[in-house]
Amino acid sequence: MPRKKSKPKADLLFSKNEILVDNVLPPDRQVHIYEKKHIGSQPYTYHYHTTNQLLYVINGEGRIFFQKNSYIVKKNDLIIVNKNERHLLLYGDKSEPTVCVINYSDAIFHFLNSGVSLLEFLQKLNDNKKIISTDEYYLRDVPLLLKEMLFERKSELIDFQQFLAIKLLEILLLLKRSLLSTDSPNMEKQHLASTEKNVLDTLHYIDMNYYRRLTLDEMAHMACVSKRQYMRIFKKISGKTFVEYLNGVRINHARQLLWNKDPIKITTVCFETGFEDISYFYRIFKVFTGTTPKLFMQSIRLTDR
């Protein structure tokens, strides 16, 4: 969701004339990641970097200032700062933010065939689109990706710089997908309570991540409700239980794979759709379709003749 502008209090005013040019990327590195706490007693001023920057608020609250606008940022927020963009992150009224900072050069976009379009997308964002919560269902995995990046940076295993670049690109692509998905109003959310919206987000998450190992406990935690409350709201919204919905999504994708004219092994379909046991896959497939995967595939071949 686009972030609303906030008004700075008098005690947070600062000199907007001082600009610090600070190259924060170590030599011979395309990506650098570290953690930093913004202390209220430290002097801060508007500044810019010659590299791009992505900030993730681990804890606390702060206020980010851009050229003309300022916004409150809190735990789990991502902040996009493009190179040469004047900005300032200050401590909040109640707490001081601890942030994960990623500095990166344009060179990482060379890893992608469409890297230039991703870079241009980020550069053209309005200020209110540069702060986005990782509570958005497209971005649920971002905190884990950041932890993996921090581990790689600290351990400096072989090819760790390439690993950092690839993981960062994954985060930026997820950011783009999330921002584009929220550009159009979501009509189905308008009349839902906040807890129902959270549960609805997990349905979207299941739709996009059906191939993963998903559990009821994990989804309830993601929706910030108890397991019992989650099951009740889930049934109200979808008309199905969690297991019924998840299996339904997986079987729909399995049918699409089997419908493909190119030969495919049933064990491959089982694996790609998130089922971990072939016998269970056969049983659930028959429950939803009335036939077995093998007979379903054979009927398609006969139809194509």
Backbone as numpy.savetxt, mean C-alpha at the origin, in Angstrom:
# Nx Ny Nz CAx CAy CAz Cx Cy Cz
-7.74 8.97 0.46 -8.59 10.16 0.46 -7.70 11.40 0.46
-8.06 12.45 -0.33 -7.28 13.68 -0.31 -7.24 14.27 1.09
-6.09 14.77 1.52 -5.91 15.28 2.87 -6.33 16.74 2.94
-7.05 17.10 4.01 -7.49 18.48 4.19 -6.35 19.32 4.73
-6.33 20.58 4.28 -5.29 21.51 4.75 -5.51 21.83 6.22
-4.41 22.14 6.92 -4.52 22.54 8.32 -3.84 23.88 8.51
-4.26 24.60 9.56 -3.71 25.92 9.85 -2.65 25.81 10.92
-1.42 26.27 10.68 -0.40 26.21 11.71 -0.69 27.17 12.85
-0.41 26.73 14.08 -0.56 27.61 15.23 0.60 28.60 15.29
0.42 29.65 16.08 1.42 30.72 16.12 2.78 30.20 16.57
2.82 29.22 17.49 4.10 28.76 18.01 4.82 27.84 17.02
4.18 27.56 15.89 4.83 26.72 14.90 5.29 27.52 13.68
5.16 28.84 13.77 5.61 29.66 12.66 7.13 29.66 12.61
7.67 29.82 11.39 9.11 29.75 11.20 9.46 30.63 10.02
10.75 30.83 9.83 11.20 31.65 8.71 11.07 30.88 7.41
10.29 31.42 6.48 10.11 30.76 5.19 11.17 31.20 4.17
12.07 32.08 4.59 13.07 32.60 3.67 14.34 31.75 3.65
14.55 30.99 4.70 15.76 30.17 4.77 15.53 28.85 4.05
16.37 28.58 3.07 16.25 27.35 2.30 17.57 26.61 2.35
17.50 25.36 2.76 18.69 24.53 2.86 18.69 23.50 1.75
19.73 23.50 0.94 19.89 22.46 -0.08 20.72 21.35 0.54
20.14 20.17 0.63 20.80 19.10 1.37 20.76 17.82 0.55
21.89 17.38 0.04 21.94 16.11 -0.68 22.10 14.99 0.34
21.04 14.24 0.57 21.02 13.26 1.65 21.24 11.83 1.17
21.61 11.67 -0.10 21.84 10.32 -0.63 23.34 10.04 -0.64
23.79 8.99 0.08 25.22 8.66 0.10 25.75 8.42 -1.31
27.04 8.66 -1.54 27.63 8.45 -2.86 27.43 7.01 -3.34
27.23 6.86 -4.65 27.11 5.55 -5.30 25.89 4.76 -4.82
24.89 5.44 -4.26 23.67 4.75 -3.84 22.45 5.41 -4.49
21.51 4.58 -4.90 20.28 5.08 -5.51 19.16 5.19 -4.48
19.28 4.42 -3.39 18.26 4.43 -2.34 18.94 4.41 -0.98
18.44 5.23 -0.06 18.94 5.21 1.32 17.76 5.31 2.26
17.68 4.41 3.23 16.55 4.37 4.16 17.06 4.39 5.60
16.39 5.16 6.46 16.78 5.24 7.87 15.59 5.75 8.68
15.70 5.68 10.00 14.67 6.17 10.90 15.14 7.45 11.58
14.19 8.34 11.86 14.55 9.63 12.46 13.39 10.13 13.32
13.72 10.70 14.48 12.70 11.31 15.33 12.84 12.83 15.25
11.72 13.52 15.01 11.71 14.98 14.94 11.49 15.54 16.34
12.53 16.12 16.91 12.48 16.65 18.28 12.05 18.10 18.26
11.13 18.45 19.16 10.59 19.80 19.18 11.61 20.89 19.41
12.68 20.58 20.15 13.68 21.60 20.46 14.66 21.85 19.32
14.65 20.98 18.30 15.58 21.15 17.20 15.12 22.27 16.27
16.06 23.07 15.74 15.67 24.12 14.79 15.38 23.50 13.41
14.27 23.87 12.82 13.92 23.38 11.49 13.62 24.56 10.59
13.85 24.39 9.32 13.56 25.44 8.37 13.14 24.80 7.06
12.46 25.58 6.23 12.13 25.11 4.90 13.41 24.65 4.19
13.34 23.55 3.49 14.51 23.06 2.77 14.06 22.21 1.59
15.00 21.84 0.76 14.69 20.91 -0.32 15.90 20.02 -0.55
15.66 18.90 -1.23 16.72 17.95 -1.51 16.90 17.81 -3.01
18.06 17.37 -3.41 18.31 17.11 -4.83 17.89 15.69 -5.20
17.32 14.98 -4.25 16.77 13.65 -4.50 15.31 13.62 -4.08
14.61 12.58 -4.50 13.22 12.39 -4.08 13.20 11.82 -2.66
12.05 11.95 -2.01 11.95 11.48 -0.64 10.55 10.90 -0.38
10.54 9.79 0.35 9.29 9.21 0.82 9.39 9.05 2.32
8.42 9.60 3.06 8.41 9.55 4.51 7.26 8.67 4.99
7.52 7.90 6.03 6.47 7.08 6.64 6.46 7.36 8.14
5.31 7.78 8.67 5.21 8.12 10.09 5.03 6.83 10.89
6.05 6.46 11.63 6.01 5.24 12.44 5.19 5.46 13.70
5.41 6.60 14.34 4.71 6.94 15.58 4.59 8.45 15.69
3.64 8.87 16.53 3.53 10.30 16.80 2.69 11.04 15.76
2.79 12.36 15.85 2.01 13.24 14.98 2.86 14.44 14.62
2.65 14.98 13.43 3.40 16.16 13.00 2.61 16.97 12.00
3.27 17.95 11.44 2.66 18.77 10.39 3.66 18.94 9.27
3.24 18.63 8.05 4.09 18.78 6.89 3.72 20.07 6.16
4.70 20.89 5.87 4.51 22.13 5.13 5.09 21.98 3.73
4.29 22.34 2.74 4.78 22.45 1.38 4.87 23.92 1.03
5.00 24.23 -0.24 5.18 25.62 -0.67 4.04 26.52 -0.18
2.79 26.05 -0.34 1.65 26.89 0.01 0.75 26.28 1.07
0.78 24.97 1.23 -0.17 24.29 2.10 0.51 23.52 3.22
-0.23 23.25 4.29 0.28 22.41 5.37 -0.80 21.40 5.76
-0.37 20.23 6.25 -1.29 19.15 6.56 -0.83 18.42 7.82
-1.78 18.00 8.63 -1.48 17.15 9.78 -1.16 15.75 9.28
-0.10 15.17 9.82 0.24 13.79 9.48 0.33 13.00 10.78
-0.02 11.72 10.71 -0.07 10.89 11.91 0.47 9.50 11.60
0.46 8.65 12.60 0.95 7.28 12.48 0.34 6.58 11.27
1.19 5.88 10.51 0.82 5.09 9.33 0.64 5.93 8.07
0.94 7.24 8.13 0.84 8.08 6.94 2.11 8.01 6.11
1.94 8.00 4.78 3.05 8.15 3.84 3.03 9.57 3.30
4.22 10.14 3.10 4.33 11.51 2.58 5.27 11.48 1.38
4.79 11.96 0.24 5.60 12.01 -0.98 6.21 13.39 -1.11
7.52 13.44 -1.22 8.23 14.71 -1.41 9.12 14.56 -2.65
8.83 15.34 -3.67 9.62 15.26 -4.90 10.91 16.06 -4.78
11.87 15.75 -5.61 13.15 16.46 -5.55 12.94 17.95 -5.83
13.74 18.77 -5.17 13.70 20.23 -5.31 12.37 20.84 -4.85
11.62 20.11 -4.06 10.36 20.62 -3.54 10.56 21.17 -2.13
10.24 22.44 -1.93 10.39 23.06 -0.62 9.38 22.45 0.34
9.88 22.02 1.50 9.00 21.37 2.47 9.60 21.47 3.87
8.79 21.09 4.84 9.24 21.10 6.23 8.31 20.20 7.04
8.88 19.29 7.79 8.10 18.44 8.69 8.38 18.87 10.13
7.31 19.29 10.85 7.44 19.74 12.23 6.73 18.78 13.16
7.12 18.83 14.44 6.47 18.04 15.47 5.03 18.52 15.65
4.16 17.65 16.17 2.76 17.98 16.36 2.48 18.64 17.69
1.21 18.91 17.95 0.80 19.56 19.19 0.95 18.63 20.39
0.75 17.32 20.18 0.72 16.38 21.29 1.94 15.47 21.35
2.60 15.24 20.21 3.72 14.30 20.20 4.68 14.63 19.07
5.85 14.02 19.14 6.88 14.22 18.12 6.92 13.00 17.22
6.90 13.21 15.90 6.82 12.07 14.99 8.16 11.35 14.82
8.11 10.04 14.83 9.23 9.21 14.41 8.93 8.75 13.00
9.84 8.99 12.08 9.57 8.71 10.68 10.62 7.78 10.09
10.19 6.99 9.14 11.09 6.22 8.29 11.31 7.06 7.04
12.55 7.37 6.75 12.89 8.27 5.64 13.55 7.46 4.52
13.04 7.61 3.31 13.67 7.00 2.14 14.04 8.10 1.16
15.31 8.24 0.89 15.79 9.15 -0.14 16.16 8.32 -1.37
15.74 8.76 -2.54 16.02 7.97 -3.73 16.19 8.86 -4.96
16.99 8.40 -5.89 17.25 9.15 -7.11 16.32 8.71 -8.23
16.26 9.50 -9.29 15.44 9.15 -10.45 15.93 7.87 -11.12
17.16 7.48 -10.83 17.76 6.31 -11.51 16.99 5.02 -11.24
16.28 4.93 -10.10 15.58 3.68 -9.80 14.47 3.40 -10.80
13.96 4.45 -11.45 12.86 4.26 -12.39 13.31 3.57 -13.67
14.62 3.46 -13.85 15.15 2.75 -15.02 14.91 1.25 -14.92
14.56 0.77 -13.72 14.25 -0.64 -13.55 12.94 -1.01 -14.26
12.09 -0.01 -14.53 10.78 -0.26 -15.12 10.74 0.25 -16.55
10.05 -0.48 -17.42 9.85 0.00 -18.79 9.00 1.26 -18.78
8.06 1.32 -17.82 7.17 2.48 -17.71 7.59 3.40 -16.56
8.88 3.35 -16.21 9.36 4.11 -15.07 9.17 5.60 -15.20
9.32 6.12 -16.41 9.18 7.56 -16.63 7.76 8.01 -16.33
6.77 7.23 -16.73 5.37 7.60 -16.47 5.07 7.59 -14.98
5.66 6.66 -14.22 5.48 6.63 -12.77 6.10 7.86 -12.13
7.29 8.22 -12.56 7.97 9.41 -12.04 7.15 10.67 -12.34
6.65 10.78 -13.55 5.84 11.94 -13.93 4.55 12.00 -13.13
3.96 10.85 -12.86 2.73 10.80 -12.06 2.99 11.38 -10.67
4.08 10.97 -10.03 4.41 11.44 -8.70 4.71 12.94 -8.69
5.37 13.41 -9.74 5.75 14.82 -9.81 4.56 15.75 -10.01
3.49 15.23 -10.60 2.33 16.06 -10.92 1.25 16.05 -9.83
1.49 15.33 -8.75 0.48 15.23 -7.69 0.25 16.57 -7.01
-1.01 16.88 -6.74 -1.31 18.04 -5.92 -0.88 17.76 -4.48
-0.67 18.83 -3.70 -0.20 18.67 -2.33 -1.11 17.76 -1.51
-2.43 17.89 -1.69 -3.36 17.12 -0.85 -3.36 15.63 -1.20
-2.70 15.24 -2.30 -2.60 13.83 -2.67 -1.27 13.24 -2.22
-0.39 14.06 -1.65 0.95 13.60 -1.29 1.01 12.96 0.09
-0.09 13.00 0.83 -0.17 12.33 2.12 -1.28 11.30 2.03
-0.95 10.05 2.29 -1.94 8.98 2.17 -1.67 7.93 3.24
-2.73 7.44 3.86 -2.59 6.47 4.96 -2.39 5.06 4.41
-1.51 4.32 5.06 -1.31 2.92 4.67 -2.46 2.04 5.17
-3.47 2.65 5.81 -4.69 1.91 6.15 -5.52 1.64 4.90
-5.24 2.39 3.81 -5.91 2.10 2.54 -5.59 0.67 2.13
-6.58 -0.05 1.59 -6.39 -1.49 1.40 -5.31 -1.82 0.39
-5.04 -0.95 -0.57 -3.95 -1.20 -1.51 -2.58 -1.12 -0.82
-2.53 -0.42 0.31 -1.24 -0.11 0.94 -1.00 -0.87 2.24
-1.80 -1.88 2.51 -1.67 -2.62 3.77 -0.30 -3.27 3.93
0.34 -3.61 2.82 1.63 -4.31 2.90 2.83 -3.37 2.98
2.60 -2.07 2.86 3.71 -1.11 2.83 4.56 -1.15 4.10
3.97 -1.17 5.32 4.82 -1.24 6.52 5.76 -2.46 6.51
5.27 -3.60 6.05 6.11 -4.80 5.97 7.22 -4.61 4.95
6.91 -4.01 3.81 7.93 -3.75 2.79 9.01 -2.81 3.33
8.61 -1.83 4.13 9.58 -0.90 4.72 10.47 -1.62 5.74
9.89 -2.54 6.51 10.70 -3.33 7.46 11.72 -4.17 6.72
11.32 -4.74 5.59 12.24 -5.54 4.78 13.37 -4.66 4.24
13.03 -3.43 3.85 14.05 -2.51 3.36 15.03 -2.11 4.46
14.51 -1.85 5.65 15.39 -1.50 6.78 16.32 -2.65 7.13
15.81 -3.88 7.09 16.65 -5.05 7.35 17.76 -5.16 6.31
17.42 -4.98 5.04 18.41 -5.07 3.97 19.49 -4.00 4.12
19.06 -2.80 4.47 20.03 -1.70 4.61 20.99 -1.98 5.76
20.47 -2.52 6.86 21.32 -2.77 8.02 22.23 -3.98 7.82
21.74 -4.99 7.12 22.53 -6.22 6.94 23.49 -6.11 5.76
23.14 -5.26 4.76 23.96 -5.07 3.56 24.36 -6.41 2.93
23.36 -7.25 2.70 23.59 -8.51 2.00 23.92 -8.23 0.53
24.33 -9.26 -0.19 24.71 -9.10 -1.58 23.55 -8.52 -2.39
23.82 -7.53 -3.24 22.84 -6.88 -4.10 21.74 -6.16 -3.30
22.06 -5.72 -2.08 21.02 -5.11 -1.26 20.49 -3.81 -1.87
21.33 -3.08 -2.61 20.87 -1.84 -3.24 19.81 -2.11 -4.31
20.01 -3.16 -5.08 18.99 -3.55 -6.08 17.70 -3.97 -5.39
17.86 -4.68 -4.27 16.69 -5.11 -3.49 15.92 -3.89 -2.99
16.63 -2.90 -2.46 15.98 -1.69 -1.96 15.23 -0.98 -3.08
15.85 -0.89 -4.25 15.23 -0.20 -5.38 13.95 -0.90 -5.82
14.00 -2.23 -5.89 12.84 -3.00 -6.33 11.69 -2.89 -5.33
12.01 -2.98 -4.03 10.97 -2.86 -3.00 10.37 -1.46 -2.99
11.20 -0.45 -3.18 10.69 0.92 -3.21 9.77 1.12 -4.42
10.16 0.58 -5.57 9.30 0.69 -6.74 7.96 0.01 -6.52
7.99 -1.11 -5.80 6.73 -1.79 -5.47 5.84 -0.87 -4.63
6.42 -0.18 -3.66 5.66 0.74 -2.81 5.09 1.89 -3.65
5.92 2.46 -4.53 5.48 3.60 -5.34 4.38 3.19 -6.33
4.48 1.98 -6.87 3.43 1.49 -7.77 2.12 1.27 -7.02
2.22 0.76 -5.79 1.03 0.58 -4.96 0.42 1.94 -4.62
1.27 2.92 -4.37 0.79 4.29 -4.10 0.02 4.83 -5.30
0.58 4.65 -6.48 -0.09 5.12 -7.70 -1.44 4.43 -7.87
-1.47 3.12 -7.68 -2.72 2.36 -7.82 -3.76 2.85 -6.81
-3.32 3.09 -5.57 -4.24 3.54 -4.54 -4.79 4.93 -4.85
-3.90 5.84 -5.28 -4.33 7.20 -5.57 -5.28 7.24 -6.75
-5.03 6.45 -7.76 -5.93 6.42 -8.92 -7.27 5.80 -8.56
-7.26 4.83 -7.66 -8.51 4.17 -7.28 -9.39 5.08 -6.44
-8.79 6.05 -5.74 -9.58 6.95 -4.88 -9.96 8.23 -5.60
-9.55 8.39 -6.86 -9.94 9.58 -7.61 -11.43 9.59 -7.91
-12.03 8.39 -8.12 -13.47 8.32 -8.37 -14.19 8.02 -7.06
-15.29 8.70 -6.76 -15.98 8.50 -5.48 -16.47 7.06 -5.34
-16.33 6.52 -4.14 -16.77 5.16 -3.87 -18.19 5.21 -3.30
-19.18 5.03 -4.18 -20.57 5.19 -3.78 -20.99 4.19 -2.72
-20.40 2.99 -2.77 -20.85 1.95 -1.85 -20.49 2.25 -0.40
-19.58 3.21 -0.16 -19.16 3.52 1.20 -19.97 4.64 1.85
-20.73 5.36 1.06 -21.32 6.62 1.54 -22.22 6.44 2.76
-22.95 5.34 2.83 -23.93 5.18 3.90 -23.50 4.13 4.94
-22.19 3.86 5.00 -21.70 2.86 5.94 -21.08 3.52 7.16
-21.18 2.85 8.30 -20.48 3.31 9.51 -18.98 3.07 9.33
-18.17 3.69 10.19 -16.71 3.59 10.04 -16.22 2.15 10.13
-16.79 1.37 11.07 -16.36 -0.03 11.19 -16.76 -0.83 9.95
-17.91 -0.52 9.38 -18.35 -1.21 8.16 -17.46 -0.85 6.98
-17.01 0.40 6.93 -16.08 0.80 5.87 -14.78 0.04 5.98
-14.31 -0.15 7.23 -13.07 -0.90 7.44 -13.21 -2.34 6.97
-14.34 -2.94 7.28 -14.58 -4.33 6.85 -14.71 -4.40 5.33
-15.38 -3.40 4.74 -15.50 -3.37 3.28 -14.13 -3.28 2.62
-13.24 -2.52 3.22 -11.87 -2.42 2.69 -11.18 -3.79 2.68
-11.46 -4.61 3.68 -10.84 -5.94 3.72 -11.40 -6.84 2.62
-12.66 -6.62 2.22 -13.21 -7.37 1.08 -12.44 -7.02 -0.19
-12.16 -5.73 -0.36 -11.37 -5.31 -1.52 -9.95 -5.90 -1.44
-9.44 -5.95 -0.22 -8.09 -6.52 -0.04 -8.09 -7.99 -0.43
-9.13 -8.72 -0.04 -9.24 -10.14 -0.41 -9.32 -10.28 -1.93
-10.08 -9.41 -2.57 -10.22 -9.46 -4.03 -8.87 -9.33 -4.73
-7.98 -8.53 -4.13 -6.67 -8.27 -4.75 -5.59 -9.23 -4.27
-5.83 -9.92 -3.16 -4.78 -10.74 -2.55 -5.25 -12.17 -2.25
-6.20 -12.66 -3.02 -6.78 -13.99 -2.80 -5.75 -15.11 -2.85
-4.64 -14.89 -3.56 -3.60 -15.91 -3.73 -2.73 -16.07 -2.48
-2.87 -15.16 -1.53 -2.07 -15.23 -0.30 -2.75 -16.09 0.75
-2.03 -16.38 1.80 -2.61 -17.08 2.94 -3.31 -16.04 3.81
-4.63 -15.98 3.75 -5.42 -14.99 4.47 -6.20 -15.68 5.58
-6.20 -15.07 6.76 -6.91 -15.65 7.90 -7.95 -14.67 8.43
-8.93 -15.21 9.12 -9.97 -14.40 9.74 -9.37 -13.46 10.78
-8.44 -13.95 11.57 -7.79 -13.11 12.59 -7.08 -11.93 11.95
-6.38 -12.19 10.84 -5.63 -11.13 10.15 -6.58 -10.07 9.61
-7.67 -10.48 9.01 -8.62 -9.53 8.42 -9.32 -8.71 9.52
-9.67 -9.36 10.64 -10.30 -8.63 11.74 -9.34 -7.58 12.31
-8.07 -7.96 12.43 -7.05 -7.01 12.91 -6.91 -5.85 11.93
-6.95 -6.14 10.65 -6.84 -5.11 9.63 -8.01 -4.14 9.69
-9.18 -4.66 10.03 -10.38 -3.81 10.12 -10.52 -3.13 11.48
-9.60 -3.44 12.41 -9.60 -2.84 13.75 -10.88 -3.16 14.53
-11.35 -4.38 14.41 -12.51 -4.84 15.16 -12.23 -6.24 15.71
-13.05 -6.68 16.65 -12.90 -8.04 17.18 -13.30 -9.06 16.10
-12.87 -10.29 16.28 -13.18 -11.33 15.31 -14.70 -11.54 15.22
-15.33 -11.54 16.36 -16.79 -11.75 16.37 -17.51 -10.62 15.65
-17.10 -9.38 15.91 -17.72 -8.23 15.26 -17.44 -8.25 13.76
-16.23 -8.65 13.41 -15.85 -8.72 12.00 -16.76 -9.71 11.25
-16.95 -10.90 11.82 -17.78 -11.92 11.17 -19.20 -11.43 10.97
-19.73 -10.70 11.98 -21.10 -10.20 11.89 -21.22 -9.15 10.78
-20.28 -8.18 10.75 -20.34 -7.11 9.74 -20.06 -7.68 8.35
-19.12 -8.62 8.28 -18.77 -9.23 7.00 -20.00 -9.89 6.38
-20.75 -10.65 7.17 -21.95 -11.34 6.69 -23.01 -10.31 6.27
-23.11 -9.22 7.02 -24.09 -8.19 6.70 -23.78 -7.53 5.35
-22.49 -7.26 5.09 -22.10 -6.56 3.86 -22.11 -7.48 2.65
-21.56 -8.67 2.81 -21.36 -9.56 1.66 -22.43 -10.63 1.51
-23.17 -10.90 2.60 -24.14 -11.98 2.56 -23.51 -13.36 2.67
-22.22 -13.39 2.94 -21.49 -14.65 3.03 -20.59 -14.63 4.26
-20.12 -15.81 4.65 -19.10 -15.88 5.69 -17.75 -15.54 5.06
-16.75 -15.31 5.91 -15.41 -15.01 5.41 -14.88 -16.12 4.52
-15.01 -17.37 4.97 -14.50 -18.52 4.20 -15.26 -18.67 2.89
-16.57 -18.51 2.92 -17.37 -18.61 1.69 -16.94 -17.56 0.67
-16.74 -16.34 1.14 -16.36 -15.25 0.23 -14.97 -15.51 -0.35
-14.00 -15.84 0.51 -12.64 -16.09 0.06 -12.59 -17.24 -0.94
-13.26 -18.34 -0.63 -13.28 -19.48 -1.54 -13.97 -19.13 -2.86
-15.02 -18.31 -2.78 -15.72 -17.89 -3.99 -14.82 -17.10 -4.92
-14.07 -16.16 -4.35 -13.13 -15.36 -5.14 -12.08 -16.26 -5.78
-11.54 -17.18 -5.00 -10.51 -18.08 -5.51 -11.04 -18.99 -6.61
-12.24 -19.54 -6.44 -12.80 -20.43 -7.45 -13.12 -19.68 -8.73
-13.58 -18.43 -8.63 -13.83 -17.63 -9.83 -12.55 -17.45 -10.64
-11.45 -17.18 -9.94 -10.17 -17.04 -10.63 -9.69 -18.39 -11.18
-9.95 -19.46 -10.45 -9.59 -20.80 -10.93 -10.33 -21.12 -12.23
-11.60 -20.78 -12.29 -12.40 -21.02 -13.50 -11.84 -20.22 -14.68
-11.41 -18.99 -14.43 -10.84 -18.17 -15.50 -9.56 -18.80 -16.03
-8.74 -19.33 -15.13 -7.49 -19.98 -15.56 -7.78 -21.25 -16.35
-8.75 -22.03 -15.89 -9.10 -23.27 -16.59 -9.78 -23.00 -17.93
-10.44 -21.86 -18.03 -11.14 -21.48 -19.26 -10.15 -21.09 -20.35
-8.97 -20.72 -19.96 -7.94 -20.32 -20.92 -7.66 -21.47 -21.88
-7.53 -21.15 -23.16 -7.30 -22.18 -24.18 -5.92 -22.81 -24.05
-4.97 -22.08 -23.46 -3.63 -22.64 -23.27 -3.68 -23.72 -22.19
-3.01 -24.87 -22.45 -3.01 -25.95 -21.45 -2.43 -25.49 -20.12
-3.05 -25.90 -19.02 -2.55 -25.55 -17.70 -2.83 -26.71 -16.75
-1.90 -26.98 -15.88 -2.07 -28.07 -14.93 -2.99 -27.64 -13.80
-3.81 -28.57 -13.35 -4.74 -28.27 -12.27 -3.98 -27.95 -10.99
-2.84 -28.58 -10.76 -2.02 -28.26 -9.58 -1.52 -26.82 -9.64
-1.25 -26.34 -10.86 -0.81 -24.95 -11.02 -1.94 -23.99 -10.69
-3.15 -24.31 -11.14 -4.33 -23.49 -10.83 -4.56 -23.45 -9.33
-4.45 -24.61 -8.70 -4.60 -24.70 -7.24 -3.62 -23.77 -6.54
-2.37 -23.81 -6.95 -1.31 -23.00 -6.33 -1.54 -21.51 -6.57
-1.86 -21.13 -7.81 -1.98 -19.72 -8.18 -3.19 -19.04 -7.55
-4.18 -19.81 -7.16 -5.39 -19.21 -6.59 -5.43 -19.27 -5.06
-4.33 -19.69 -4.43 -4.23 -19.60 -2.98 -4.59 -20.85 -2.22
-5.00 -21.91 -2.91 -5.29 -23.17 -2.22 -3.98 -23.92 -1.97
-3.82 -24.47 -0.79 -2.58 -25.13 -0.43 -2.68 -26.65 -0.43
-3.89 -27.16 -0.67 -4.11 -28.60 -0.67 -4.96 -28.96 -1.88
-4.48 -29.86 -2.75 -5.17 -30.18 -3.99 -6.51 -30.86 -3.72
-6.58 -31.69 -2.69 -7.84 -32.37 -2.37 -8.91 -31.37 -1.94
-8.50 -30.40 -1.11 -9.42 -29.36 -0.66 -9.88 -28.52 -1.85
-8.93 -28.22 -2.76 -9.27 -27.45 -3.95 -10.33 -28.17 -4.77
-10.18 -29.47 -5.00 -11.15 -30.27 -5.75 -12.53 -30.22 -5.09
-12.52 -30.36 -3.76 -13.78 -30.39 -3.02 -14.52 -29.05 -3.10
-13.79 -27.95 -2.90 -14.41 -26.62 -2.93 -14.85 -26.27 -4.35
-14.05 -26.66 -5.33 -14.40 -26.38 -6.73 -15.74 -27.03 -7.07
-15.95 -28.28 -6.62 -17.20 -28.99 -6.90 -18.37 -28.37 -6.17
-18.13 -27.87 -4.94 -19.19 -27.19 -4.19 -19.70 -25.98 -4.96
-18.80 -25.20 -5.57 -19.17 -23.96 -6.24 -19.64 -24.17 -7.67
-19.15 -25.21 -8.34 -19.46 -25.37 -9.76 -20.29 -26.61 -10.08
-20.36 -27.54 -9.14 -21.09 -28.76 -9.38 -20.32 -29.80 -10.17
-19.07 -29.52 -10.47 -18.23 -30.46 -11.21 -16.80 -30.37 -10.72
-15.92 -31.22 -11.22 -14.51 -31.20 -10.82 -13.72 -30.31 -11.76
-12.55 -29.86 -11.34 -11.71 -29.05 -12.24 -11.39 -29.78 -13.55
-11.13 -31.07 -13.47 -10.78 -31.84 -14.67 -11.94 -31.90 -15.65
-13.14 -32.21 -15.15 -14.32 -32.27 -16.02 -14.68 -30.89 -16.56
-14.49 -29.86 -15.74 -14.75 -28.48 -16.18 -13.86 -28.13 -17.35
-12.57 -28.47 -17.25 -11.62 -28.18 -18.30 -11.93 -28.99 -19.56
-12.33 -30.25 -19.40 -12.66 -31.09 -20.54 -13.89 -30.56 -21.27
-14.86 -30.05 -20.52 -16.07 -29.52 -21.16 -15.75 -28.28 -22.00
-14.78 -27.50 -21.55 -14.36 -26.31 -22.30 -13.71 -26.74 -23.61
-12.86 -27.76 -23.55 -12.17 -28.25 -24.76 -13.20 -28.76 -25.78
-14.25 -29.45 -25.31 -15.29 -29.97 -26.21 -16.08 -28.84 -26.84
-16.33 -27.79 -26.05 -17.08 -26.62 -26.54 -16.33 -25.90 -27.63
-14.98 -25.87 -27.51 -14.15 -25.14 -28.47 -14.02 -25.86 -29.80
-14.36 -27.11 -29.85 -14.21 -27.88 -31.11 -15.25 -27.47 -32.14
